[in-house]
Amino acid sequence: ITIGATHCELRLTATGPRVVEIGARVAGDRIPELVRQATGIDLIGAAAELATGKSPAAGQTEHRVAGIRMLYPPHDGVVVRLDVHGEPPGEVGWYAEVGQRLALPPRGFLSRLGYLMAAGPDKDAVVRLLDQSESALAIEVAPEVAPEAAVEAVERSGDAAPSWADFERAGWGPRAEAYHRFFAPICLLAAE
């Protein structure tokens, strides 16, 4: 790659950073918007300018922290309700819709209900805004199958995918919390 956008994700571990993903593209999901809110830099616009031989506008115009929290169902099932009460301080976006069936790993992938985004002067302010936004939500997912029965069936099948039991043995706690803590961390981007 001689010119253009790249994206790299790292996970910080006890033994040092580990590459999760790298690609010759602008980041996906809502990451370009997080960057814009934290720094004022338009990643998609800059990539388009580079692709057409132009020089992108340089320089950071914001010095904030931006965060995103992905919303996952507590168990497999069908979405019954996705409501927002009042006006939450952060952005609320839905990926799922009422009537949609969602399955958590190992039975499904990217079973997101939606996301919350917020920006503020520091990490604590952003976490507060995300918490306040989450408390304004009314979400209901009706289970199709008892989660324990589905997990036991996957475990009996010998599937190599991680099971809820694997998460519990790893010390993640209750099943819904295990998924939320392992797959749905808050992503924070701080502009320096």
Order of alpha helices (4+ residues) and beta strands (2+ residues): beta-beta-alpha-alpha-beta-beta-beta-beta-beta-alpha-beta-alpha-alpha-alpha-beta
